[in-house]
Amino acid sequence: MGIHGIFESWRCFGKNPALATQVLIATAMLPSNPVRYVLELEKQGYLEDTQTLAMGTAMLYSIAFAVSYAVVSMTYGMLWI
């Protein structure tokens, strides 16, 4: 997988976030087959596997959540009260 695969999955997420989120949900939560997304991913130029895309998407969502939580917690006393 490597760091190149993670950056490639973030690039794919930037092109089509809905598809990347569907692959994440299909891989992590639902007992479905994420292989059905492979053709659509190949049409968009993504050549890694769906598991790498799901992991990169999960990392991107967790980073976004952590940053938003940090901003809210640091500005709580100044802006929110």
MODELLER restraints for C-alpha pairs under 7 A, 6 or more apart:
rsr = mdl.restraints
at = mdl.atoms
rsr.add(forms.Gaussian(group=physical.xy_distance, feature=features.Distance(at['CA:1:A'], at['CA:52:A']), mean=6.76, stdev=0.5))
rsr.add(forms.Gaussian(group=physical.xy_distance, feature=features.Distance(at['CA:5:A'], at['CA:48:A']), mean=6.88, stdev=0.5))
rsr.add(forms.Gaussian(group=physical.xy_distance, feature=features.Distance(at['CA:5:A'], at['CA:52:A']), mean=6.74, stdev=0.5))
rsr.add(forms.Gaussian(group=physical.xy_distance, feature=features.Distance(at['CA:6:A'], at['CA:52:A']), mean=6.90, stdev=0.5))
rsr.add(forms.Gaussian(group=physical.xy_distance, feature=features.Distance(at['CA:6:A'], at['CA:56:A']), mean=5.22, stdev=0.5))
rsr.add(forms.Gaussian(group=physical.xy_distance, feature=features.Distance(at['CA:9:A'], at['CA:52:A']), mean=6.87, stdev=0.5))
rsr.add(forms.Gaussian(group=physical.xy_distance, feature=features.Distance(at['CA:9:A'], at['CA:53:A']), mean=4.91, stdev=0.5))
rsr.add(forms.Gaussian(group=physical.xy_distance, feature=features.Distance(at['CA:9:A'], at['CA:56:A']), mean=5.55, stdev=0.5))
rsr.add(forms.Gaussian(group=physical.xy_distance, feature=features.Distance(at['CA:10:A'], at['CA:56:A']), mean=6.24, stdev=0.5))
rsr.add(forms.Gaussian(group=physical.xy_distance, feature=features.Distance(at['CA:10:A'], at['CA:57:A']), mean=6.80, stdev=0.5))
rsr.add(forms.Gaussian(group=physical.xy_distance, feature=features.Distance(at['CA:12:A'], at['CA:46:A']), mean=6.46, stdev=0.5))
rsr.add(forms.Gaussian(group=physical.xy_distance, feature=features.Distance(at['CA:13:A'], at['CA:20:A']), mean=5.55, stdev=0.5))
rsr.add(forms.Gaussian(group=physical.xy_distance, feature=features.Distance(at['CA:13:A'], at['CA:57:A']), mean=6.86, stdev=0.5))
rsr.add(forms.Gaussian(group=physical.xy_distance, feature=features.Distance(at['CA:20:A'], at['CA:53:A']), mean=6.76, stdev=0.5))
rsr.add(forms.Gaussian(group=physical.xy_distance, feature=features.Distance(at['CA:20:A'], at['CA:54:A']), mean=6.89, stdev=0.5))
rsr.add(forms.Gaussian(group=physical.xy_distance, feature=features.Distance(at['CA:20:A'], at['CA:57:A']), mean=6.55, stdev=0.5))
rsr.add(forms.Gaussian(group=physical.xy_distance, feature=features.Distance(at['CA:21:A'], at['CA:57:A']), mean=6.92, stdev=0.5))
rsr.add(forms.Gaussian(group=physical.xy_distance, feature=features.Distance(at['CA:23:A'], at['CA:34:A']), mean=6.21, stdev=0.5))
rsr.add(forms.Gaussian(group=physical.xy_distance, feature=features.Distance(at['CA:23:A'], at['CA:50:A']), mean=6.78, stdev=0.5))
rsr.add(forms.Gaussian(group=physical.xy_distance, feature=features.Distance(at['CA:23:A'], at['CA:54:A']), mean=5.98, stdev=0.5))
rsr.add(forms.Gaussian(group=physical.xy_distance, feature=features.Distance(at['CA:24:A'], at['CA:54:A']), mean=4.28, stdev=0.5))
rsr.add(forms.Gaussian(group=physical.xy_distance, feature=features.Distance(at['CA:24:A'], at['CA:57:A']), mean=6.76, stdev=0.5))
rsr.add(forms.Gaussian(group=physical.xy_distance, feature=features.Distance(at['CA:26:A'], at['CA:32:A']), mean=5.84, stdev=0.5))
rsr.add(forms.Gaussian(group=physical.xy_distance, feature=features.Distance(at['CA:26:A'], at['CA:33:A']), mean=6.93, stdev=0.5))
rsr.add(forms.Gaussian(group=physical.xy_distance, feature=features.Distance(at['CA:26:A'], at['CA:34:A']), mean=5.70, stdev=0.5))
rsr.add(forms.Gaussian(group=physical.xy_distance, feature=features.Distance(at['CA:27:A'], at['CA:34:A']), mean=5.98, stdev=0.5))
rsr.add(forms.Gaussian(group=physical.xy_distance, feature=features.Distance(at['CA:27:A'], at['CA:51:A']), mean=6.94, stdev=0.5))
rsr.add(forms.Gaussian(group=physical.xy_distance, feature=features.Distance(at['CA:27:A'], at['CA:54:A']), mean=6.72, stdev=0.5))
rsr.add(forms.Gaussian(group=physical.xy_distance, feature=features.Distance(at['CA:34:A'], at['CA:50:A']), mean=6.85, stdev=0.5))
